[in-house]
């Protein structure tokens, strides 16, 4: 195949015009081009009056090497195929089938790869399968009655099931795991465009069917899923796992355990710490969700051509005067802000979009970096009135830091999502009504002062950052922009240490994915699940 890079066309081009452009670039007639495949498609909006689509295309023609040599063009070369390949080499005998804890992207891809190679994994998930989970979450958004084991954080598909379904990642690797994740998604119902779009996403509506189809394929290959099944203990002998306990009663023999527990499995973090797994606290970021009219964002990014293009996104970063970073995170074009709580009397928000991103508002997390030093500073407040003291060297102190602000958010909103207009936040007063931007949220809301549920340094940094972002997107600091709090689950507050073979200090336990501190989104979590599968398959042959 010949690869053509930097092929530019007008945003309103037709498929026939794309074909003619390919022929022209190769200086061939249309009949000489056998077929073509889009490898990458992005938008170049640097010139608002001349926005272009930029393609990378693989083309099949006769005598490809000769054609490339004749053209002598830096943007035209022989394509290098990067396909994921891995063959198990393990020789150790696995006494029992491997168990995967969690059915988010990390656990799902680890289980999928294991099932393909005959390992017949058992996947346990504390929440429900996805259809029942959707019903449970919709009931929570309607009635505000939380199920601590099945919610936006827990259940089939993980937290990403109720998100924008973003699939872009900053992780760079040469083994094809990234492409493998996307290809498996497409094989199970995701749109094929995710294979080439510069910023691919599935959307919460389509992702639900994809994870269900992957589950059914794992079962067809000999795997098993058990929902409403929570890990409640692990049993270790001679520093090796021998069994697990689920639902506080059933013992399941186990010598290989993949822990893909997600960033919100706080009770499981506590269990693992008590069982002696080596863990460390890590920095993350907290803040709010901000909503603007999608038209404002799209017009700012694309100018008058915005209606001819998909809803625009943005990525904003700023270094504040106090040295802290403030940035946008998990931006959802045409989406919702959603109540993502998973613990009683604590409240956290996130963003979610369907595949068409058709809602009127854009929303994004606006978050500020926090460090273990920040966790230590509020230890007196965390420990006040408690019998069991949390100390600075406890790796779970970041969890307690998150809980502190989530409790205050719950109180500020009287159990509902606390919201405030940006101008009122600046003036330190509770909002009384919305302006020209209508709120688009899943879950009931209550006007509140967000200064009551975030540290002062976070509020000050957010305001400085939002004012700076207004210089990049005019109107970003609109006084009527809607803020919702709090966003605290941006990444795991802990890292479960693993060695070069992906094992924890307890043999047979493989920490995996975002919850273990090794990923930051759907794709990178899926890739980490594949890496853990490889580690298991390099050591063990299946039962």
N, C-alpha and C positions, 0 to 999 in steps of 0.2 A: 504493500500500500504506500501511496505517496501522501505525505502530510503537508497541507497548506496552512500556514499560520497567518494571522493578521489580515484575514479576508474581510473587508468592510462593505456593508450595504446599508442603504437607507432603512429606517425603522419600518417603513410601509412596504417593504419589498415582498415579492411573491416567490413561491418555490421555483417557478420557471426562471426568474431572474437570478436566483441563487445558483441554479444549474449552469446558466450561461456565464456567470462570473467565474465558476470553477473551470469551465472550458477555456475561458479567456486567459486565466492565470496560467494554465498549463500549455496554452497555445495549441490546443487541440480542438477538433470539431466535436459537437455534442455526442455523436455516435461512438467516438473513441473512449468516452467516459462510461465505464461499465456500471459502476455504482459508487455511491459516496456515503460516508457516515459522519455525522456531526460529533466531534469530540468535545468541543467547548463552545459556548455561546455566552457573550456578555454584552453589556451596554456601555458605550463610550459617550458620556454626557458632559465631557469637558467643555464642549461648545454647545450651549443651549440652543442655538439656532441651526445646528447641524449635528444632531444626535445620530449615532450609527450603532448598528449591531456589528460586533466583531466575532468572527468565527475562526475556529481551528477545525479543519476538515480532513478526513482520511479518504483518499480516492483510489479506486482500483482501475488501472489501465494496463495495456500491453507494454512490455519493455520499460518498466518503471525506472530502473536504474539509468537507462539511456535518456529518458525524458528529463530526469532530475539533473543529470550532467549537462544536457543541452541548455537548460534554462539558467543554470548558475545563479540561483536566487536564494538569498539567505533564509527566506521564509518558506522555501519549498525543499523538502528532504524526504528520505525514506523513513517511514514511520517505524518507531520501535515499540513493539507490542509488549505491554506490561500486564501479564496475567498472573493472578494469584495461584501459586502451586505449593503444596505441602504434603508430604507423605509421612505418616506415623512411623517412628523408628523404635518406640518403646519396647522393652523386653521384660520389665518387671511385671509380675502377675498382680492384677487388680482383684482383690478378694470380693469386692462388691461393686455394683455399678456406681459411677460417679453421681454425686448429688450437687445440683446447682441451686443456690439459695437466691431467689429473686428472678423475675421474668421481665426486667427492663432490658434495654438493648445489650448491655454487657452479658447478662445471664442468658438472654435469648440467643445471641450469636455463639456463645460458648457451647450451649446445648445443641444448637443447630449443627455446628461443625462436629461435635462429638457424635451426634446421631448419624450423620452422614458416613462416619467411619466405623459404625457398628458398636459404639460404646453404650448405647441405650440408656441415656442419662435420665435421672429422676429430677424434675424441676419442682421445687416447692415455692409457693407464693402465698404470702399472708393475706393478700386481697383476693378479689373475685376475678373470674374470667371477664374479658373486656365488655361483653354486652351487659352483664349484671353490674359491672363496675360503672358503666355509663349511667345506668338507672340509679345507682346509689349516689353518684356525684350530683346528678340532676336533682335528686331529692334533697340533698344537702343544700344546694344553691337555692332551692325553693323554700325549704322549711328551716334551714340553719340547724339541722340535727346531724351531728358529725358521727361517722363511723370511724373510729381510730385505726382500724385495720384495712379499710377499703375507702379510698378517697383520691384526691388529685395526686397524692404522692405514692400511694400504695395500690397495687393491683396489676393485672396483666398489661405489659407494655411500659411500666414504670412511669415516672413523672413526665416523660416526653410524650406520653399518649395525650395529655391535655396541655399541648404547647403549640407552637407554630410548626413543629416538625422540621426544624432546620437541619440540613445535612452537610453544610460546609464546615470545615475544620481547619485549624491552623497546624495540625499534626502533619509533618512531612515524613514519608517513609517510602522506601523503594521496593517493598515486597508485594504491593498490590492489595493490601488489606482494605484500604479505603475503597478502591474500586469493587472489591468483593462485597463489602457491605451494601453498596448501592445496587450492585447486580442482584444480590439476594432479595433486596426490597422489591426491585422491578419484577423478578420472577414470581413474587407473591402479591402482586397487585398494585404496586406503586407506579405512577406514570413514568414512562421511559425518559422523559425530559430530565429527570434527576441525574441521568448519566452524563449530561453535557452542560447543563446550566451552571453559570459561574457561582450562583448562590442558590443551590437547590433546596427545595422544601417539599414536604408531602402535605402537611396540614393535618390537624387533629382528626377530621372526618375520615380521610382516607387511611391514615396510619392505623386506625382501629382495625380495619379489615386486614391490613398487611400483617399485623402481629398475630391475629387470629389464624391466618393462613399459614404463617410460619409454625405456630403451635401444632396445627393439624399435620403438617409435614413431619415435624419431629416425632409425633405420635405414630405416624405411618411407618417411620423408620425404626420403631421399637422403643422410643422414649416414652416417658410418662409425665403428666402434670398433675399436681395436687394443689388445688386452690384452698383458701381459708386454712392454710397450714403455716404456722409461724414457728420459726426456730426459737426454742426456749432454753436449750442447753447444748453444750458439746462435751463429750467425754474423751479424755486424753490419758493414754498410758505410755510411759517411757517417751514422753515428748512427741507422741504421734496420735492423731485422731483415730478413735476406734468406733465411735457412734455419735449420733445426735439425738436430741429429744425435740419433739414437736408438740405444740399445743399443751405443754406441761404434763404430758402423759405417755405418749408413744415413743419408744426407742427404736431407731433405725440404724442398723450397722452401717458404718461408713469408713472408708480409708482414703477417699479423695473427695474433698469438699471445695467447691468454687463459691466464694462469698461475693455475690454481686448484689449487695443489699441496698444500694441507693444512698443518696446523701441525707435522707431523713430518718433512717432506721436507728433512732437514738437509743432505744432500749437494747437493740442488738449491739451497738457500740459499747454500751455499758457491760453487757454480758461478755463480750470479747476481752475487754479490759480486765474484768475480774478473773477470766480464765488464763490470763498471762500472755495474750498476744501483744507483741511490741507495737505500740502506736505513738504517734506524735501529733501535737496540735499544729495547725497550719493557718496562714492568713486566708481571708476571703474578703467579701465586700458586702455592704448592706446599704439600704436606701429605700427608694420609693418607686412606684410605677407612675409614669407621666403620660397623659393622653393629649393629643392634638387632633385637629381635623386632618384626615388623610390627604385631603386636597392641598392643604398648606405644605405638607412634606413633599408630595409629588410635584407640585408646581415649583417648589424651591429647587428640587433636584433636577427636574427635566424642563423647566420653563413651560412655554405654551404647548409643547408636544406631549404633556403629561397624560392626556386622555388617550393617546395612542399606545401607551406603554403600561406594563403591569404596575400596580401600586408600588411606590418607591419606598426603600428603606433608608437607614442611615447608620453610621458608626461614628461615634464622637468620643474623643478623649481629651482630657485637660489636666494639667498639673497645677494644683491650687497653691496659693501663697504659703499655706501651712505645710507644704510638702506632700500632701496626700493626693492620690490620683482619684479623679471622678470620671466616670465613663458610662456610656450606654451599654446595655447588655440585653441579649435575647429580645431584640426589637421585633415587634409584631405588626407588620403593615395590615391595615384593614381587619383588625382583630378585637379581642375582648381583654379586659383585665378580669382575672378570676380569683375568687377566694380559694386558696390552696392549702388551707389548714389541715394539720394531721394530728394535733394534740388538743385535748379539751382545754378551753379557756386560754388558748393561744391562737394568734391570727397572723397569717402570712399570705401575700399575694404573688401572682405570677401573670404571665401573658399567654394568650392562645389565639390561633387563627385557623380558619378552615382553609382548604386548598385554594379556593378562589379569592381569598383575602378581600371579601366584598363589603365588610362593614365600613361605616363612615369614619371611624377613628383609627389613627396609628397610636400604638403605645409601646413603651420601652421601659425597662428598668433604668433608673438613674442611681448609680451606686458609688460608694466611696470605700476605698480600701481600709480594712482594719487588720490589726496585727495582734499577736499574742500579748504584747505589752498593753493593748487596749483591754484585752480580756482580764488581765491581772488587776487593772485599775478599778474594776467594779466588783472585785471579789467580796468586799465587805457587804455590798448590797445583795449579791447572790447568796451569801452565807447567812444573812440576817434571819434569825429565827429557825435555822435548820440544825438538826442534831448532827448530821453528817457533813462535815466541812469539805468544801472543794478547795484544793490548794493549787498554787501556781504551777507546780510540776505535774499536775493531773492533765493528761492529754485531752480530756473531755471538757476542759474549761471553755473552749469555744462553743460547745453545745449549749452550755449554761448561759453564755453571752447571748447567743441567738434567742434562747428562751426568754431571757429578761425583756428584750424589746418586743417579742411577740406577745408576751403577757400584757405589756403596757399598751400595745396596739389593740388588743382585745378589750381592754378596759376603756381606752379612749373612744373606741367605736361602739361601746356598750354591746359587745358581742358581734357587731357587724363591721364591714370593711370601713375603716376611718378614711374620710376623704376631705380634701381641702383645696381650694383654688390657689394657684401659685402666688398671686398677689397677696392673698390673705396670709399665706405662710410668711411672706416677707414682712408683713405688718403685724405678725404675731396675734392674729385673731381668727376665730372660728368662722368659716363661711356660712352663709345663710341660704344661698341659692346658687344655681349654676348660671353661667353666662351663655355665650353663643355656642359653646361646645357642649353637646349632650353627652352624658356619661353612658358608656357602653361596657357593662360589667356583668359577670355571672356571680350572683350572690348579692344580698341586700347591703346597703351602705348607710353610713351615718356621718354627718358633718362633725369634724373634730379638729383639734389642733395637733398636727403631726409633730410639733416640737415636744409633745408630751411622751412620744414613743420612739424617739431616736436621740442619740447623743448630740449635744450642742455642736461638737466639731463636725459631725456628719451634716447637720442642717446648714451650718455656715459654708461648708465645702460645696454642698449641693447648690446653694444659691449662687455662689461664685462661679461654679461650673455652668449652670443654666444660663447665666448672663453672658458667659464667654461663648457658649454654643449659639446664642442668638446672633452672633457675628457671622456664623457659618450658615445658619438656617434662620433667616429673618422671620421673626414671629415665634421663635422657640420659647422666648421668655415672656410670652403672652400672659398677662395677669390672670386670664381666665382658663389657662391650661389646668387640667385636673390632675391632682396628685392623689395617689392611694397608697396606704402603708399597711404593713411594712414588707419590704423585700429583703429576706435574710438567707434564703436557701440558694444563693448563687453558685456555691460549690460546697463540697464537704468540708466541715471544720476540722477533720482529722485525716491523717494518712495511716493506713495499716501497713506497716513495713513488710516488704517482701524482698527476697534475695534475687540474684541473677536468674534463678530458675523459677521465679514467680511464686515461690512458696513463702509463707510466713515463718516465724521462728518455731511454730508448731508444725511438724511435718505432716503433709497431706492436706493442709489448708492453703488455698490459693485466693488471696484478696484480689478483687477484680472491679474495674470500672470506676464510676464517678464517686460512689460512696466510699470506696477504699482510698480515694485520693489520686487516681491515675487517669482520669478522663474529665472532660468538660463539655458534654453534649452528646447527642444521639450517636453521631458517627464515630467520634473518638471512643465512646464507651463500647460500641460494637466492635471496633478494632481491637480494643483491649480484651474483650471477650474472646476474640480469635487468638490473640497472643497467649492467653491462659490455656485455651484448648491446645495450642501447639506445645506448650510446656508439659501439659498432662500427657499428650500423645508421644512426646519425646521420651518420657520416662516409663509409661505403662502401656501394655497391650490390653485390649478389652477383655472382659470376663469371658 
